[in-house]
Amino acid sequence: MATTPASFPPGGTWFDTHKKSFVDVPIDASNSNAIPTSDFLDAAESLTTLFDLLGSIAFTPVKNDMLGNITKIRTLHLSSPAQTSTLQSLVPYELSTKKHTASEGLLWLVRGLDFTATALRHTLSNPTSELSNSFRTAYTTTLKPHHSFLVKPVFSAAMSATPYKRDFYAKMSRREDEGKVREEMEKWVGALEERVVVMREFMGRKEAKW
């Protein structure tokens, strides 16, 4: 079922519907910034409902791509929970089995999360800029360089199908409280950005290559 304001708790926002928020996904600084796999996947899955609020079927491929990558990672995690308890342990474990399905899924998931964080950060930092500009800018700098000529038109179409910013903020809150939405988005985007930075750094290491 698609996420709508009617599904929010009284006085609540989209952020209150998350099974897990990126704000609550721990980063273990004492263990090379290790991130728990299950928490990260739950937060990422919650994030995908954002594309429901954008209100266009053009975003369906974007959402499905992220969910597909989450499934790849979760499948390995559920089959070998002890060896994949953190994202940083999951990748070398899978690579040791001469496979990289989940690891490649994680690489693409991080790229998708980076795209989302970049788009929303641009939205927060540029109050007069419409969502379409924020999402197009984010796509150009995050996902587009990695997409094939067949995929680029699909995602580019979605970037132009975003609603007006005022309508988007209205959909994010049951009471259409833009101030509250922006305050909660600032915290959530900051947490998402921090975890994306950790994972981009890790995925760039030699031990995460296949």
N, CA and C of each residue as an Amber inpcrd file, in Angstrom:
protein
   630
   0.8500000  -1.1950000   0.0000000   0.0000000   0.0000000   0.0000000
   0.8860000   1.2460000   0.0000000   0.5550000   2.1970000  -0.8470000
   1.3430000   3.4170000  -0.9380000   1.1970000   4.2530000   0.3270000
   2.2810000   4.9510000   0.6790000   2.2600000   5.8270000   1.8380000
   1.5320000   7.1220000   1.4980000   0.5770000   7.5090000   2.3400000
  -0.1710000   8.7550000   2.1610000  -0.2870000   9.4400000   3.5150000
  -0.5980000  10.7470000   3.5390000  -0.7640000  11.4470000   4.8220000
  -1.7830000  10.7870000   5.7320000  -2.7840000  10.1250000   5.1630000
  -3.8070000   9.4710000   5.9790000  -3.2310000   8.3420000   6.8280000
  -2.0670000   7.8220000   6.4080000  -1.4450000   6.7320000   7.1620000
  -0.5190000   7.2420000   8.2650000  -0.3370000   8.5710000   8.3520000
   0.5140000   9.1480000   9.3830000  -0.2400000   9.1890000  10.7100000
   0.4730000   9.1150000  11.8320000  -0.2080000   9.2860000  13.1220000
  -0.7130000  10.7140000  13.2670000  -1.7040000  10.9530000  14.1340000
  -2.2450000  12.3100000  14.3230000  -1.1320000  13.3200000  14.6120000
  -1.1030000  14.3880000  13.8370000  -0.0790000  15.4100000  14.0210000
   1.2950000  14.9900000  13.5600000   1.3780000  13.8150000  12.9450000
   2.6800000  13.2720000  12.5600000   3.0970000  13.6020000  11.1430000
   4.2680000  13.1240000  10.7830000   4.8190000  13.3320000   9.4450000
   5.2520000  11.9960000   8.8550000   5.7010000  12.0450000   7.6250000
   6.2030000  10.8440000   6.9470000   7.2900000  10.1520000   7.7700000
   8.0910000  10.9100000   8.4610000   9.1990000  10.3380000   9.2310000
   8.7040000   9.4300000  10.3580000   7.4910000   9.6580000  10.8350000
   6.9200000   8.8380000  11.9070000   6.4830000   7.4670000  11.4190000
   6.4450000   7.2580000  10.1110000   6.0090000   5.9690000   9.5660000
   7.1640000   4.9980000   9.3900000   8.3880000   5.4440000   9.6100000
   9.5500000   4.6070000   9.3460000   9.6770000   3.4600000  10.3560000
   9.9210000   2.2770000   9.8460000  10.2340000   1.1450000  10.7150000
  11.5390000   1.4110000  11.4440000  12.4760000   2.0250000  10.7380000
  13.7610000   2.4250000  11.3060000  14.2000000   3.6980000  10.6100000
  14.6370000   4.6700000  11.3840000  15.1310000   5.9200000  10.8150000
  16.6490000   5.8740000  10.7300000  17.2020000   6.5230000   9.7200000
  18.6600000   6.5990000   9.6300000  19.2530000   7.3170000  10.8390000
  18.4620000   8.1510000  11.4840000  18.9130000   8.8200000  12.7080000
  19.2600000   7.7970000  13.7810000  18.5820000   6.6460000  13.7480000
  18.7550000   5.6190000  14.7790000  19.6140000   4.4450000  14.3240000
  20.2130000   4.5340000  13.1560000  21.1220000   3.4860000  12.6850000
  22.5110000   3.7860000  13.2260000  23.0350000   2.9410000  14.1080000
  24.3170000   3.2590000  14.7440000  25.5200000   3.1260000  13.8100000
  26.5440000   3.9070000  14.1270000  27.8530000   3.8020000  13.4780000
  28.8460000   3.5260000  14.6000000  29.4960000   2.3720000  14.5590000
  30.4130000   1.9720000  15.6290000  31.8110000   2.5120000  15.3340000
  32.1010000   3.6740000  15.9000000  33.3980000   4.3150000  15.6510000
  34.5550000   3.4840000  16.1820000  34.2810000   2.6290000  17.1820000
  35.3470000   1.7980000  17.7530000  35.6190000   0.5650000  16.9040000
  34.8000000   0.3590000  15.8820000  34.9550000  -0.8130000  15.0140000
  34.9190000  -0.3860000  13.5510000  35.8020000   0.5450000  13.2030000
  35.9420000   1.0170000  11.8190000  34.6350000   1.5090000  11.2200000
  33.8380000   2.1900000  12.0490000  32.5510000   2.7570000  11.6030000
  31.5760000   1.6980000  11.0870000  31.5980000   0.5390000  11.7150000
  30.7240000  -0.5570000  11.3040000  29.2550000  -0.1650000  11.4670000
  28.4450000  -0.5490000  10.4830000  27.0150000  -0.2600000  10.4860000
  26.2410000  -1.5700000  10.4700000  25.3050000  -1.7720000  11.4050000
  24.5210000  -3.0100000  11.4480000  23.7050000  -3.2050000  10.1730000
  23.8360000  -4.3650000   9.5880000  23.1630000  -4.6410000   8.3110000
  21.6500000  -4.5300000   8.4180000  21.0600000  -5.1590000   9.4220000
  19.6050000  -5.1900000   9.5460000  19.0330000  -3.7890000   9.7400000
  19.6380000  -3.0030000  10.6100000  19.1650000  -1.6380000  10.8590000
  19.2360000  -0.7890000   9.5920000  20.3340000  -0.9170000   8.8750000
  20.5460000  -0.1360000   7.6610000  19.5030000  -0.4880000   6.5990000
  19.2310000  -1.7760000   6.4450000  18.2590000  -2.2130000   5.4430000
  16.8470000  -1.7670000   5.8070000  16.5070000  -1.8300000   7.0920000
  15.1800000  -1.3760000   7.5270000  15.0070000   0.1140000   7.2540000
  16.0550000   0.8850000   7.5110000  15.9830000   2.3320000   7.2690000
  15.8990000   2.6280000   5.7790000  16.6450000   1.8750000   4.9840000
  16.6210000   2.0790000   3.5310000  15.2550000   1.7150000   2.9550000
  14.6720000   0.6300000   3.4680000  13.3550000   0.2250000   2.9920000
  12.3070000   1.2750000   3.3470000  12.4190000   1.8530000   4.5360000
  11.5040000   2.9240000   4.9350000  11.6460000   4.1270000   4.0040000
  12.8790000   4.4110000   3.6040000  13.1350000   5.5490000   2.7140000
  12.4160000   5.4000000   1.3810000  12.2790000   4.1780000   0.8850000
  11.7040000   4.0030000  -0.4540000  10.2610000   4.4820000  -0.5490000
   9.5640000   4.5930000   0.5840000   8.1850000   5.0830000   0.5400000
   8.1380000   6.5770000   0.2000000   9.2780000   7.2440000   0.2560000
   9.3500000   8.6450000  -0.1650000   8.8770000   8.7930000  -1.6080000
   9.1870000   7.7850000  -2.4280000   8.8470000   7.8660000  -3.8420000
   7.3410000   7.7600000  -4.0680000   6.6130000   7.1820000  -3.0890000
   5.1510000   7.1920000  -3.1690000   4.6240000   8.6170000  -3.0450000
   5.2600000   9.3940000  -2.1570000   4.8080000  10.7690000  -1.9180000
   5.0850000  11.6750000  -3.1070000   6.0360000  11.2870000  -3.9400000
   6.3270000  12.1010000  -5.1150000   5.2130000  11.9820000  -6.1470000
   4.3610000  10.9590000  -5.9760000   3.0790000  10.9140000  -6.6720000
   3.0830000  10.6420000  -8.1550000   4.1250000  10.0510000  -8.6880000
   4.1420000   9.7540000 -10.1170000   4.6200000   8.3310000 -10.3520000
   3.9800000   7.6420000 -11.2870000   4.4180000   6.2770000 -11.6140000
   5.8070000   6.2970000 -12.2360000   6.2670000   7.4790000 -12.6450000
   7.6050000   7.5890000 -13.2160000   8.6790000   7.2090000 -12.1960000
   8.3350000   7.3170000 -10.8960000   9.3020000   6.9780000  -9.8600000
   9.2670000   5.4970000  -9.4810000   8.3410000   4.7400000 -10.0500000
   8.2550000   3.3180000  -9.7390000   9.5600000   2.5800000 -10.0480000
  10.1950000   2.8080000 -11.2060000  11.4730000   2.1270000 -11.4730000
  12.5580000   2.4940000 -10.4590000  12.5480000   3.7400000  -9.9920000
  13.5370000   4.1780000  -9.0100000  13.3350000   3.4220000  -7.6980000
  12.0790000   3.3650000  -7.2480000  11.7610000   2.6520000  -6.0120000
  12.0560000   1.1650000  -6.1360000  11.6380000   0.5620000  -7.2340000
  11.8350000  -0.8730000  -7.4180000  13.3130000  -1.2440000  -7.5030000
  14.1050000  -0.3620000  -8.0860000  15.5450000  -0.6070000  -8.1710000
  16.1470000  -0.6730000  -6.7720000  15.7650000   0.2600000  -5.9150000
  16.2860000   0.2710000  -4.5470000  15.8010000  -0.9460000  -3.7660000
  14.5220000  -1.2880000  -3.9160000  13.9810000  -2.4480000  -3.1980000
  14.6370000  -3.7370000  -3.6730000  14.9360000  -3.8120000  -4.9550000
  15.6160000  -5.0020000  -5.4830000  16.9970000  -5.1700000  -4.8780000
  17.7040000  -4.0790000  -4.7190000  19.0370000  -4.1500000  -4.1150000
  18.9570000  -4.4910000  -2.6320000  17.9500000  -3.9660000  -1.9480000
  17.7440000  -4.3080000  -0.5380000  17.4880000  -5.8040000  -0.3960000
  16.6920000  -6.3640000  -1.2970000  16.3860000  -7.8000000  -1.2540000
  17.6440000  -8.6390000  -1.4500000  18.5030000  -8.2470000  -2.3610000
  19.7560000  -8.9790000  -2.5960000  20.6080000  -9.0310000  -1.3320000
  20.7060000  -7.8920000  -0.6590000  21.5270000  -7.8210000   0.5530000
  20.8810000  -8.6100000   1.6810000  19.5670000  -8.4430000   1.8560000
  18.8640000  -9.1110000   2.9470000  18.8780000 -10.6370000   2.7800000
  18.7910000 -11.1040000   1.5540000  18.8190000 -12.5490000   1.2980000
  20.1060000 -13.1660000   1.8240000  21.2300000 -12.5200000   1.5400000
  22.5060000 -13.0370000   2.0480000  22.5790000 -12.9090000   3.5610000
  22.1090000 -11.7840000   4.0730000  22.1700000 -11.5600000   5.5210000
  21.3570000 -12.6020000   6.2830000  20.1730000 -12.9290000   5.7900000
  19.3250000 -13.9070000   6.4670000  19.8970000 -15.3170000   6.3780000
  20.6270000 -15.5970000   5.3170000  21.2120000 -16.9350000   5.1600000
  22.4850000 -17.1090000   5.9770000  23.1690000 -16.0040000   6.2700000
  24.4240000 -16.0650000   7.0350000  24.5060000 -14.8780000   7.9880000
  23.6060000 -14.8180000   8.9760000  23.5280000 -13.6300000   9.8420000
  24.8030000 -13.3440000  10.6400000  25.4540000 -14.3800000  11.1300000
  26.6500000 -14.1680000  11.9610000  27.7850000 -13.5580000  11.1540000
  27.9290000 -13.9850000   9.9110000  29.0280000 -13.5070000   9.0680000
  28.7370000 -12.1660000   8.4120000  27.4800000 -11.7340000   8.4770000
  27.0910000 -10.4980000   7.7790000  26.3800000  -9.5210000   8.7020000
  26.7280000  -9.5190000   9.9640000  26.0230000  -8.6840000  10.9440000
  26.1980000  -7.1950000  10.6840000  27.3260000  -6.8260000  10.0560000
  27.5350000  -5.4340000   9.6500000  27.7460000  -5.4030000   8.1450000
  27.5070000  -4.2420000   7.5590000  27.7150000  -4.1050000   6.1180000
  29.1820000  -4.3240000   5.7600000  30.0550000  -3.8960000   6.6670000
  31.4870000  -4.0100000   6.4020000  31.9980000  -5.4540000   6.5300000
  31.2300000  -6.3140000   7.1910000  31.6070000  -7.7380000   7.2410000
  30.9140000  -8.5210000   6.1310000  29.7650000  -8.0310000   5.6850000
  29.0030000  -8.7260000   4.6420000  29.7760000  -8.8050000   3.3320000
  30.3710000  -7.7070000   2.9190000  31.0320000  -7.6740000   1.6150000
  32.2190000  -8.6330000   1.5380000  33.1960000  -8.5550000   2.4540000
  34.3180000  -9.4990000   2.3480000  33.8890000 -10.9520000   2.5150000
  32.8490000 -11.1770000   3.3270000  32.3630000 -12.5590000   3.4720000
  31.8350000 -13.0740000   2.1390000  30.9930000 -12.2860000   1.4750000
  30.4490000 -12.7550000   0.1960000  31.5500000 -12.9060000  -0.8450000
  32.4800000 -11.9720000  -0.8860000  33.5550000 -12.0510000  -1.8730000
  34.4280000 -13.2820000  -1.6440000  34.5180000 -13.7250000  -0.3930000
  35.3000000 -14.9300000  -0.0920000  34.6480000 -16.1850000  -0.6540000
  33.3490000 -16.0930000  -0.9700000  32.6320000 -17.2300000  -1.5660000
  32.6270000 -17.1380000  -3.0880000  33.3790000 -16.1890000  -3.6210000
  33.4960000 -15.9850000  -5.0700000  32.1820000 -15.4780000  -5.6950000
  31.3760000 -14.8070000  -4.9000000  30.1360000 -14.2090000  -5.3920000
  30.1360000 -12.7250000  -5.0400000  29.2670000 -11.9660000  -5.7030000
  29.1890000 -10.5330000  -5.3730000  27.7960000  -9.9640000  -5.6210000
  26.7750000 -10.8080000  -5.5930000  25.4070000 -10.3350000  -5.8390000
  24.9700000  -9.2950000  -4.8090000  25.1250000  -9.6220000  -3.5200000
  24.7230000  -8.7050000  -2.4600000  25.6400000  -7.4900000  -2.4030000
  26.9200000  -7.7100000  -2.6400000  27.8860000  -6.6120000  -2.6020000
  27.6020000  -5.5950000  -3.7060000  27.2650000  -6.0910000  -4.8760000
  26.9080000  -5.1990000  -5.9730000  25.5880000  -4.4960000  -5.6640000
  24.6650000  -5.2260000  -5.0240000  23.4120000  -4.6130000  -4.6000000
  23.6600000  -3.4830000  -3.6100000  24.6100000  -3.6910000  -2.6960000
  24.9420000  -2.6580000  -1.7140000  25.5540000  -1.4420000  -2.3920000
  26.4220000  -1.6780000  -3.3590000  27.0260000  -0.5640000  -4.0910000
  25.9570000   0.3010000  -4.7410000  24.9810000  -0.3420000  -5.3940000
  23.9170000   0.4040000  -6.0640000  22.9460000   1.0280000  -5.0600000
  22.7180000   0.3480000  -3.9380000  21.8470000   0.9150000  -2.9060000
  22.4660000   2.1890000  -2.3450000  23.7470000   2.1640000  -2.0670000
  24.4330000   3.3500000  -1.5450000  24.3640000   4.4900000  -2.5560000
  24.5040000   4.1630000  -3.8230000  24.3760000   5.1930000  -4.8530000
  22.9730000   5.7900000  -4.8570000  21.9680000   4.9340000  -4.6990000
  20.5900000   5.4130000  -4.6550000  20.3190000   6.2800000  -3.4360000
  20.8930000   5.8950000  -2.3130000  20.7370000   6.6880000  -1.0860000
  21.4720000   8.0210000  -1.2140000  22.6150000   7.9940000  -1.8580000
  23.3760000   9.2180000  -2.0970000  22.5670000  10.1730000  -2.9710000
  21.9270000   9.6330000  -3.9960000  21.0620000  10.4280000  -4.8640000
  19.9400000  11.0820000  -4.0590000  19.2830000  10.3050000  -3.2160000
  18.1620000  10.8240000  -2.4280000  18.6300000  11.9070000  -1.4590000
  19.7380000  11.6330000  -0.7720000  20.2760000  12.6060000   0.1800000
  20.6760000  13.8970000  -0.5230000  21.2970000  13.7610000  -1.6880000
  21.7440000  14.9400000  -2.4350000  20.5600000  15.7790000  -2.9010000
  19.5050000  15.1010000  -3.3700000  18.3150000  15.8190000  -3.8390000
  17.6420000  16.5740000  -2.7010000  17.4910000  15.9210000  -1.5620000
  16.8080000  16.5660000  -0.4380000  17.6760000  17.6490000   0.2040000
  18.9850000  17.4520000   0.2090000  19.8650000  18.5040000   0.7250000
  19.7720000  19.7390000  -0.1640000  19.7320000  19.5420000  -1.4570000
  19.5930000  20.6690000  -2.3870000  18.2640000  21.3760000  -2.1540000
  17.2210000  20.5860000  -1.8800000  15.9040000  21.1510000  -1.6130000
  15.9230000  22.0110000  -0.3550000  16.5660000  21.5110000   0.6950000
  16.6360000  22.2510000   1.9520000  17.4920000  23.5160000   1.8270000
  18.5570000  23.4170000   1.0490000  19.5040000  24.5280000   0.9440000
  19.0820000  25.5940000  -0.0570000  18.0880000  25.2560000  -0.9010000
  17.6500000  26.1940000  -1.9340000  16.1260000  26.3440000  -1.8710000
  15.6360000  27.1430000  -0.9250000  14.1970000  27.2670000  -0.6800000
  13.3770000  27.6760000  -1.8980000  13.9700000  28.4170000  -2.8220000
  13.2070000  28.8870000  -3.9810000  13.3130000  27.9430000  -5.1790000
  14.1310000  26.9070000  -5.0520000  14.3110000  25.9640000  -6.1540000
  13.2680000  24.8590000  -6.0740000  12.6600000  24.5140000  -7.1980000
  11.6520000  23.4660000  -7.2130000  12.3010000  22.0760000  -7.1380000
  11.4930000  21.1020000  -6.7540000  11.9890000  19.7340000  -6.6010000
  12.5990000  19.1870000  -7.8830000  11.9890000  19.4980000  -9.0060000
  12.5000000  18.9610000 -10.2720000  13.9510000  19.3560000 -10.4810000
  14.2990000  20.5860000 -10.1410000  15.6800000  21.0370000 -10.2710000
  16.5870000  20.3130000  -9.2880000  16.1160000  20.1410000  -8.0570000
  16.9100000  19.4470000  -7.0400000  17.1720000  18.0030000  -7.4320000
  16.1450000  17.3150000  -7.9250000  16.3020000  15.9130000  -8.2860000
  17.1340000  15.7490000  -9.5550000  16.9660000  16.6360000 -10.5220000
  17.7870000  16.5560000 -11.7350000  19.2540000  16.7970000 -11.4050000
  19.5150000  17.7910000 -10.5590000  20.8880000  18.0860000 -10.1540000
  21.5110000  16.8970000  -9.4450000  20.7470000  16.2890000  -8.5360000
  21.2420000  15.1300000  -7.7920000  21.4920000  13.9460000  -8.7130000
  20.5910000  13.7090000  -9.6490000  20.7580000  12.5840000 -10.5710000
  22.0210000  12.7580000 -11.4080000  22.2560000  13.9710000 -11.8730000
  23.4200000  14.2400000 -12.7220000  24.7290000  13.9350000 -12.0020000
  24.7760000  14.2060000 -10.6990000  26.0400000  14.0580000  -9.9640000
  26.1940000  12.7160000  -9.2510000  25.1290000  11.9210000  -9.1570000
  25.2390000  10.6610000  -8.3990000  25.0090000   9.4160000  -9.2500000
  23.8270000   9.2650000  -9.8000000  23.4770000   8.0340000 -10.5110000
  23.7930000   8.0570000 -12.0040000  23.5880000   9.1810000 -12.6350000
  23.7220000   9.2470000 -14.0950000  25.0680000   8.7520000 -14.6180000
  26.2000000   9.0800000 -13.9540000  27.4860000   8.6070000 -14.4690000
  27.6090000   7.0850000 -14.5050000  26.7660000   6.3760000 -13.7360000
  26.8510000   4.9210000 -13.6540000  25.7860000   4.2100000 -14.4720000
  24.8550000   4.9650000 -15.0540000  23.7440000   4.3690000 -15.7810000
  24.0540000   4.2050000 -17.2700000  23.4520000   3.1810000 -17.8630000
  23.6050000   2.9390000 -19.2900000  22.6990000   3.8780000 -20.0780000
  22.8850000   3.9060000 -21.3800000  22.0610000   4.7620000 -22.2320000
  20.6020000   4.3150000 -22.2230000  20.3540000   3.0550000 -21.9150000
  18.9790000   2.5670000 -21.8550000  18.2790000   3.0020000 -20.5760000
  19.0350000   3.0840000 -19.4880000  18.4520000   3.4090000 -18.1840000
  18.2930000   4.9130000 -17.9830000  19.2080000   5.6800000 -18.5140000
  19.1860000   7.1340000 -18.2900000  17.8510000   7.7930000 -18.6370000
  17.2300000   7.4780000 -19.7640000  15.9490000   8.1370000 -20.0830000
  14.8410000   7.8180000 -19.0740000  14.8500000   6.5970000 -18.5240000
  13.8400000   6.1900000 -17.5490000  13.9570000   7.0460000 -16.2830000
  15.1700000   7.1870000 -15.7940000  15.3870000   7.9570000 -14.5740000
  15.2350000   9.4590000 -14.8350000  15.6570000   9.9040000 -16.0030000
  15.5300000  11.3230000 -16.3230000  14.0700000  11.7410000 -16.3690000
  13.2210000  10.8450000 -16.8770000  11.7810000  11.1360000 -16.9300000
  11.2150000  11.3080000 -15.5310000  11.6800000  10.4750000 -14.6010000
  11.2080000  10.5650000 -13.2210000  11.6050000  11.8930000 -12.5920000
  12.8030000  12.3680000 -12.9000000  13.2850000  13.6110000 -12.3010000
  12.4010000  14.8020000 -12.6780000  11.7800000  14.7260000 -13.8490000
  10.9220000  15.8170000 -14.3120000   9.4760000  15.6430000 -13.8730000
   9.1800000  14.5360000 -13.1770000   7.7930000  14.2440000 -12.7810000
   7.5240000  14.5820000 -11.3190000   8.4260000  15.3100000 -10.6970000
   8.2470000  15.6560000  -9.2860000   7.1520000  16.7110000  -9.1110000
   6.4800000  16.7060000  -7.9640000   5.4390000  17.7210000  -7.7100000
   6.0740000  19.0590000  -7.3290000   5.2490000  20.0850000  -7.2390000
   5.7370000  21.3600000  -6.7170000   6.1630000  21.1550000  -5.2690000
   7.1460000  21.9390000  -4.8580000   7.6940000  21.7630000  -3.5120000
   6.6250000  21.9290000  -2.4330000   5.7530000  22.9240000  -2.5930000
   4.7240000  23.1500000  -1.5690000   3.7920000  21.9440000  -1.4510000
   3.5000000  21.3070000  -2.5810000   2.6350000  20.1210000  -2.5580000
   3.3570000  18.9340000  -1.9250000   4.6420000  18.8400000  -2.1770000
   5.4520000  17.7680000  -1.5940000   5.4870000  17.8890000  -0.0740000
   5.7400000  19.0990000   0.4250000   5.7710000  19.3100000   1.8640000
   4.4040000  19.0220000   2.4850000   3.3380000  19.3640000   1.7670000
   1.9930000  19.0940000   2.2760000   1.7580000  17.5910000   2.4190000
   2.2940000  16.8190000   1.4890000   2.1380000  15.3640000   1.5340000
   2.9850000  14.7260000   2.6330000   3.9940000  15.4620000   3.1060000
   4.9120000  14.9250000   4.1110000   4.3570000  15.0420000   5.5280000
   3.2630000  15.8010000   5.7010000   2.7260000  16.0530000   7.0310000
   1.2090000  15.9670000   7.0180000   0.6620000  15.3070000   8.0130000
  -0.7920000  15.1700000   8.0720000  -1.4730000  16.5250000   8.2510000
  -0.7980000  17.4370000   8.9300000  -1.3580000  18.7720000   9.1580000
  -0.7560000  19.8140000   8.2250000  -0.0420000  19.3470000   7.2190000
   0.5970000  20.2470000   6.2630000   1.4600000  21.2930000   6.9780000
   2.2670000  20.8160000   7.9340000   3.1360000  21.6810000   8.7340000
   4.5230000  21.7070000   8.1060000   4.7540000  22.6470000   7.2020000
   6.0230000  22.6900000   6.4770000   7.2030000  22.9130000   7.4160000
   7.0240000  23.7410000   8.4360000   8.1130000  24.0010000   9.3730000
   8.5730000  22.7330000  10.0700000   7.6100000  21.9310000  10.5270000
   7.9510000  20.6800000  11.2040000   8.6100000  19.7040000  10.2410000
   8.1100000  19.6410000   9.0160000   8.6910000  18.7510000   8.0120000
  10.1420000  19.1210000   7.7370000  10.4140000  20.3990000   7.5500000
  11.7770000  20.8430000   7.2610000  12.7050000  20.5490000   8.4380000
  12.2220000  20.7350000   9.6610000  13.0360000  20.4620000  10.8480000
  13.3930000  18.9750000  10.9310000  12.4080000  18.1180000  10.7110000
  12.6570000  16.6780000  10.7890000  13.4900000  16.1900000   9.6020000
  13.2550000  16.8000000   8.4440000  14.0330000  16.4200000   7.2660000
  15.4960000  16.7770000   7.4330000  15.7620000  17.9090000   8.0500000
  17.1470000  18.3390000   8.2760000  17.8980000  17.2920000   9.1010000
  17.2810000  16.8110000  10.1650000  17.9250000  15.7980000  11.0120000
  18.0970000  14.4840000  10.2600000  17.0540000  14.0770000   9.5540000
  17.0780000  12.7950000   8.8580000  18.0760000  12.7970000   7.7020000
  18.0760000  13.8710000   6.9130000  19.0110000  13.9620000   5.7930000
  20.4440000  14.0010000   6.2960000  20.6820000  14.7120000   7.3990000
  22.0230000  14.7520000   7.9700000  22.5100000  13.3750000   8.3680000
  21.6190000  12.5860000   8.9790000  21.9710000  11.2190000   9.3790000
  22.2090000  10.3410000   8.1590000  21.3660000  10.4920000   7.1500000
  21.5240000   9.7230000   5.9150000  22.8540000  10.0650000   5.2520000
  23.1690000  11.3420000   5.1620000  24.4300000  11.7670000   4.5390000
  25.6310000  11.1680000   5.2670000  25.5860000  11.1700000   6.5990000
  26.7070000  10.6410000   7.3790000  26.9400000   9.1640000   7.0750000
  25.8680000   8.4050000   6.9620000  25.9940000   6.9670000   6.7020000
  26.3810000   6.6760000   5.2580000  25.9450000   7.5270000   4.3550000
  26.3540000   7.3840000   2.9610000  27.8510000   7.6330000   2.8190000
  28.3660000   8.6370000   3.5140000  29.8050000   8.9310000   3.4720000
  30.6070000   7.7310000   3.9790000  30.1620000   7.1360000   5.0730000
  30.8470000   5.9630000   5.6300000  30.8650000   4.8260000   4.6160000
  29.7120000   4.5660000   3.9980000  29.6240000   3.4380000   3.0760000
  30.3330000   3.7080000   1.7420000  30.3220000   4.9300000   1.2770000
  31.0600000   5.2440000   0.0480000  32.5560000   5.0520000   0.2720000
  33.0250000   5.4570000   1.4330000  34.4440000   5.2770000   1.7420000
  34.7820000   3.7870000   1.8020000  33.9260000   3.0110000   2.4450000
  34.1760000   1.5740000   2.5560000  34.1240000   0.8880000   1.1910000
  33.1090000   1.2080000   0.3860000  32.9680000   0.5490000  -0.9160000
  34.0960000   0.9200000  -1.8770000  34.8300000   1.9690000  -1.5500000
  35.9600000   2.3630000  -2.3820000  37.2560000   1.6580000  -2.0180000
  37.2170000   0.8890000  -0.9390000  38.4330000   0.1890000  -0.4960000
  38.7150000  -1.0410000  -1.3550000  39.9660000  -1.4680000  -1.3320000
  40.3940000  -2.6250000  -2.1060000  39.6570000  -3.8830000  -1.6930000
  39.3990000  -4.0540000  -0.3900000  38.7560000  -5.2790000   0.0760000
  37.2750000  -5.3600000  -0.2870000  36.7370000  -4.2600000  -0.8250000
  35.3270000  -4.2550000  -1.2410000  35.1890000  -4.3560000  -2.7510000
  36.2770000  -4.6710000  -3.4400000  36.2510000  -4.7610000  -4.9060000
  36.1440000  -6.2220000  -5.3490000  35.5110000  -6.4190000  -6.4840000
  35.4320000  -7.7760000  -7.0390000  35.8390000  -7.7580000  -8.5160000
